[in-house]
Amino acid sequence: MTRTAEAAAAVEVLFTPEPRIADHPAVRAATRIATDVLAPHAEAADDPSRGVAPEHLALLAKNGLLSMQIPAADGGHGVDARTDAETVELVSGACGATWFLTTQHRFPQVLSRGPLPGLAAEAIELGPAAARHREGLSAATTLAGIAIAHLRRPGPPAVRAEANGTGWTLHGTADWCTGWGLLDVVMIAAATPDDRFVLALLPARERAGLRAGSPLPLAVMGGTRTVPLKMDDLHVDAEDVLLTGDIAVWREHDAARSANTTPASLGLLRRMLTALAELGTARDRPEALDLARTLAERVADRRAEAYALLTEVPLFERVTERTALRAEVTELAVRVANALIAARSGSALLLGSPEQRWAREAAFHLIQAQTAGVRVAQLAAFAHR
């Protein structure tokens, strides 16, 4: 083993999971795909002119990596949340654009199988689309996207739903829909006049009343085909309704769920710290290697705390602690990304360098699923030293 490889291994060992996780077939598959397929394509996946490769999505689905916690009888691996998180880390660390596109699928997949954990059953109602799409979403033979971020916003709803016979008519604009043209169905959220919401699961293509705008000029993950969706008298049949419910209950649940540190942020950190150790050794910059080791120990500690909260503590408990921890992890991601740029020097600013892409991905993790509470905690994390 070369000195560079030894340095990387010394950092990576801090993140190596216990054997029952490391040896799981899905984790081994994720390791192989992340290393051999996704990482070499990450620069292209970030580029709007090339983008995430559809065959990579198919490969992840074929290996069950989009159905990790789905029971084996329904086409998944039936693993626990910690094993699932390991595969997310590997995919995110290899290619942020591919991870972000695939993570869209998880929410409709889970919702089609019943109420989310901690979401009051009396406040929501599953619609006919849940049973109709459950099998395809569970096995990821049907890939889903989402257009729901606007439900978090205060003020007048961005997308409105009006009752129309047994169905609904939608008006407005959903500013963010990732994966347009790559996915099969899209879950669109709309608010009703009586402070409820409707989630419709529709084919991911234009139709009467539904138009996709041009891809957004994103600074990062430009290859995810993220577009605004414009709705003008879009009719939604009753059979296309996935879920209806109380919007206040939804927002309360969303705020608690979004307080958690995401495995994807940890995956990016893990990859960048390994790269910092490799660079410090290869260029004989011991200060970079020392920083990689020091921060890796801290991140590994925070990672253990985050997963303990995620897997052992009920959702609505210790939310303040969860939020502060997520903020610390995302601040660390920004710091490590900038440390990599400083350690690499001028070549880190070349468009083809992974350092500048990782820096932009670190910025993305600040705003992904960001609630007001998360934003306050993040700013506090930047202020604290």
C-alpha positions in Angstrom: 0.0 0.0 0.0 1.4 3.4 -0.9 1.7 6.2 1.6 -1.2 8.0 0.0 -3.4 5.0 0.2 -2.4 4.5 3.8 -3.3 8.1 4.7 -6.8 7.7 3.1 -7.3 4.3 4.9 -6.4 5.9 8.2 -9.3 8.4 7.7 -11.7 5.9 6.2 -11.3 3.5 9.0 -13.0 6.0 11.3 -16.1 5.7 9.2 -16.0 1.9 8.6 -19.3 0.4 9.9 -19.6 -2.8 11.9 -19.3 -6.1 9.9 -23.0 -6.7 9.8 -23.4 -3.5 7.8 -20.1 -3.6 5.8 -20.7 -7.1 4.7 -24.3 -6.7 3.6 -24.8 -7.4 -0.1 -26.4 -4.0 -0.7 -23.5 -2.1 1.0 -21.0 -4.1 -1.1 -22.9 -3.3 -4.2 -23.1 0.4 -3.3 -19.4 0.5 -2.7 -18.7 -1.1 -6.0 -21.1 1.1 -8.0 -20.0 4.3 -6.2 -16.3 3.6 -6.9 -16.4 2.2 -10.4 -19.5 3.9 -11.9 -20.7 7.0 -10.1 -17.5 8.7 -9.1 -15.9 8.7 -12.5 -19.1 10.2 -14.0 -19.6 12.8 -11.2 -18.2 15.7 -13.2 -20.5 14.9 -16.1 -23.5 14.4 -13.9 -23.0 17.9 -12.5 -22.8 19.4 -16.0 -26.2 20.5 -17.4 -25.1 19.6 -20.9 -24.5 16.0 -19.9 -26.2 15.2 -16.6 -27.1 12.2 -14.5 -27.0 9.0 -16.7 -30.4 7.1 -16.8 -28.4 3.8 -16.9 -26.9 4.7 -13.5 -30.4 5.1 -12.0 -31.4 1.8 -13.5 -28.3 0.2 -12.1 -29.0 1.5 -8.6 -32.6 0.3 -8.8 -31.6 -3.1 -10.1 -29.3 -3.6 -7.1 -32.1 -2.6 -4.7 -30.3 0.6 -3.6 -33.5 2.7 -4.1 -35.5 0.2 -2.0 -33.3 -0.4 0.9 -35.9 -0.5 3.7 -38.6 -2.1 1.6 -39.3 -5.7 2.7 -37.7 -8.3 0.5 -41.1 -9.7 -0.4 -41.9 -6.4 -2.0 -38.7 -6.0 -4.0 -36.4 -4.4 -1.5 -33.6 -5.4 1.0 -35.6 -5.0 4.2 -32.6 -3.4 6.0 -32.6 -1.1 9.1 -32.1 2.6 8.9 -28.4 2.4 9.7 -27.6 0.1 6.9 -29.7 2.2 4.5 -27.7 5.3 5.6 -24.4 3.6 4.8 -25.5 3.2 1.1 -26.7 6.8 1.0 -23.3 8.0 2.3 -21.5 6.0 -0.4 -23.7 7.3 -3.3 -23.6 10.9 -2.1 -19.9 10.8 -1.6 -19.4 9.5 -5.1 -21.8 11.7 -7.0 -24.0 14.4 -5.4 -26.2 14.8 -8.4 -27.1 11.2 -8.7 -27.8 11.0 -5.0 -30.1 14.0 -5.1 -32.0 12.7 -8.0 -32.6 9.3 -6.4 -33.5 10.7 -3.0 -36.6 12.2 -4.6 -38.0 8.7 -5.1 -37.9 7.8 -1.4 -40.7 10.1 -0.2 -43.5 8.9 -2.6 -42.2 5.4 -2.1 -42.7 5.6 1.7 -46.0 7.4 1.5 -47.5 4.8 -0.8 -47.0 2.2 1.9 -48.9 4.1 4.6 -48.6 7.0 7.0 -45.1 8.3 7.8 -43.8 7.4 11.3 -45.0 10.0 13.8 -47.6 11.5 11.4 -50.9 11.4 13.1 -53.1 8.9 11.3 -56.3 10.8 11.9 -54.9 13.9 10.2 -54.1 12.3 6.9 -55.8 10.0 4.4 -54.2 7.7 1.8 -55.7 8.0 -1.6 -56.2 5.5 -4.4 -52.8 6.3 -6.1 -51.0 4.7 -3.1 -52.3 1.2 -3.8 -52.0 1.6 -7.6 -48.4 2.6 -7.5 -47.2 0.8 -4.4 -45.6 -2.2 -6.1 -43.7 -0.2 -8.7 -42.5 2.4 -6.2 -41.4 -0.2 -3.7 -39.3 -2.1 -6.2 -38.2 1.1 -8.0 -39.4 -0.1 -11.3 -41.4 3.1 -11.3 -39.2 6.1 -10.4 -40.7 9.1 -8.7 -39.9 12.8 -8.3 -41.4 15.4 -6.1 -42.6 19.0 -6.3 -43.6 19.7 -2.7 -41.0 22.2 -1.2 -43.4 25.0 -1.5 -45.6 23.5 1.3 -42.9 24.7 3.8 -43.3 28.4 2.9 -45.5 30.7 4.9 -47.9 33.1 3.2 -50.2 32.5 0.2 -49.8 28.9 -1.2 -47.7 28.6 -4.4 -50.0 25.8 -5.7 -53.7 25.8 -4.9 -56.1 22.9 -5.1 -59.9 23.4 -5.6 -62.4 20.6 -5.3 -63.8 19.5 -8.6 -66.3 16.8 -8.4 -64.5 13.7 -7.0 -61.1 15.2 -8.0 -59.2 18.5 -7.8 -58.1 21.4 -10.0 -54.6 22.7 -9.4 -53.3 26.2 -10.1 -49.9 27.8 -9.5 -46.2 27.1 -9.8 -44.0 24.5 -8.0 -40.5 26.1 -8.4 -38.6 22.9 -7.8 -39.0 19.5 -9.5 -35.9 17.4 -9.9 -35.5 14.7 -12.5 -37.9 15.9 -15.1 -37.5 13.7 -18.2 -35.7 11.0 -16.1 -38.4 9.9 -13.8 -41.8 8.2 -14.4 -44.1 9.9 -12.0 -44.1 13.1 -10.0 -45.7 13.9 -6.6 -47.2 17.4 -6.7 -48.4 19.2 -3.5 -51.2 21.7 -3.4 -52.9 23.6 -0.6 -56.7 23.7 -0.3 -58.8 26.7 0.9 -59.5 25.0 4.3 -55.9 24.6 5.3 -55.4 21.1 4.1 -53.2 19.7 1.3 -53.4 17.3 -1.6 -50.5 15.2 -2.9 -51.2 14.1 -6.5 -49.1 11.4 -8.2 -49.1 12.0 -11.9 -47.1 10.9 -14.9 -43.9 13.0 -15.2 -44.7 14.5 -18.5 -46.6 17.6 -19.8 -50.3 17.4 -20.2 -53.2 19.8 -20.4 -52.8 22.2 -17.6 -49.2 21.1 -16.7 -46.1 22.6 -18.3 -42.5 22.3 -17.3 -40.3 25.3 -17.5 -36.7 25.4 -18.7 -34.1 23.7 -16.5 -33.0 26.0 -13.7 -29.5 27.5 -14.0 -28.2 25.9 -10.9 -24.7 26.5 -9.5 -24.5 22.8 -8.5 -26.1 19.6 -9.6 -27.0 21.2 -12.9 -27.4 17.7 -14.5 -30.4 16.8 -12.3 -32.9 18.3 -14.8 -34.5 20.5 -12.1 -37.4 22.5 -13.5 -40.4 24.6 -12.3 -43.8 23.1 -13.0 -46.6 25.4 -14.0 -50.2 24.4 -13.4 -53.2 26.1 -15.0 -56.5 24.3 -14.6 -54.7 21.0 -14.1 -57.3 18.4 -13.4 -56.4 15.6 -11.0 -58.7 12.6 -11.0 -59.5 11.1 -7.6 -57.5 7.9 -8.5 -54.4 10.1 -8.8 -54.5 11.3 -5.2 -51.8 9.8 -3.1 -52.5 11.6 0.2 -54.6 14.3 1.7 -54.3 15.8 5.1 -54.0 18.7 7.6 -51.3 21.1 6.4 -50.4 22.2 9.9 -49.8 18.6 11.0 -47.7 18.1 7.8 -45.5 21.1 8.5 -45.0 20.1 12.1 -43.9 16.6 11.0 -41.7 18.1 8.2 -39.9 20.4 10.6 -39.1 17.5 13.0 -38.0 15.2 10.1 -35.9 17.9 8.5 -34.1 18.5 11.8 -32.1 15.3 11.4 -28.6 15.2 9.9 -28.8 13.6 6.5 -26.6 10.6 5.6 -25.9 12.4 2.3 -24.1 15.3 4.1 -22.0 12.8 6.1 -21.2 11.0 2.9 -19.8 14.1 1.3 -17.8 14.9 4.4 -16.4 11.4 4.5 -15.3 11.6 0.8 -13.7 15.1 1.2 -11.8 14.1 4.4 -10.4 11.1 2.6 -9.4 13.3 -0.3 -7.7 15.8 2.1 -5.7 13.1 3.6 -4.7 11.8 0.2 -3.7 15.2 -1.0 -1.7 16.0 2.2 0.3 12.9 1.7 0.8 13.0 -2.1 2.0 16.7 -2.0 3.9 16.4 1.3 1.7 18.8 3.1 1.6 17.4 6.6 -0.7 20.2 7.9 -3.4 19.0 5.4 -3.0 15.4 6.6 -3.1 16.5 10.3 -6.3 18.6 9.6 -7.9 15.6 7.8 -7.3 13.3 10.8 -8.5 15.9 13.4 -11.7 16.7 11.6 -12.3 13.1 10.7 -12.4 12.2 14.3 -14.8 15.0 15.1 -17.1 14.1 12.1 -17.1 10.4 13.0 -18.1 11.4 16.6 -20.9 13.6 15.3 -22.0 10.9 12.8 -22.4 8.4 15.7 -24.6 11.0 17.6 -26.7 11.7 14.5 -27.4 8.0 13.8 -28.2 7.4 17.4 -30.8 10.1 17.3 -32.1 8.9 13.9 -32.4 5.3 14.9 -33.0 5.2 18.6 -35.0 8.3 19.6 -38.7 9.0 18.6 -39.0 11.6 15.9 -40.4 14.5 17.9 -38.0 14.2 20.8 -34.7 16.1 21.2 -35.5 18.2 18.1 -33.3 21.1 19.3 -30.4 18.8 19.6 -31.0 17.2 16.2 -31.2 20.7 14.6 -27.9 21.9 16.2 -26.2 18.7 15.1 -27.4 19.0 11.5 -26.2 22.6 11.5 -22.8 21.7 12.8 -22.3 18.9 10.2 -23.3 21.2 7.3 -20.9 23.9 8.6 -18.2 21.3 8.8 -18.8 20.3 5.2 -18.4 23.9 4.1 -15.2 24.2 6.1 -13.7 21.0 4.9 -14.5 21.9 1.3 -12.7 25.2 1.7 -9.8 23.5 3.4 -9.4 21.2 0.4 -9.3 24.3 -1.9 -6.6 25.9 0.2 -4.6 22.6 0.3 -4.9 22.0 -3.4 -4.2 25.7 -4.3 -4.9 27.2 -7.7 -5.8 24.0 -9.6 -8.8 23.6 -7.2 -10.5 26.3 -9.2 -10.4 24.5 -12.5 -13.8 23.5 -13.6 -12.8 19.9 -13.9 -11.4 19.7 -10.3 -13.5 17.8 -7.8 -12.7 20.4 -5.1 -14.8 23.2 -6.6 -17.6 20.7 -7.2 -17.5 19.5 -3.6 -17.5 23.1 -2.4 -20.7 23.7 -4.3 -22.2 20.5 -3.1 -21.4 21.5 0.5 -23.3 24.8 -0.1 -26.2 22.8 -1.4 -26.4 20.7 1.8 -27.0 24.0 3.7 -30.3 24.6 1.9 -31.5 21.1 1.1 -34.8 20.6 3.1 -34.0 23.7 5.1 -36.6 24.9 7.5 -36.6 28.2 9.4 -35.3 26.4 12.5 -32.5 24.7 10.6 -31.5 28.1 9.1 -31.3 29.7 12.5 -29.1 26.8 13.8 -26.9 27.0 10.8 -26.2 30.7 11.2 -25.4 30.0 14.8 -23.0 27.3 13.8 -21.1 29.7 11.5 -21.0 32.3 14.3 -19.5 29.8 16.8 -15.9 28.8 17.0 
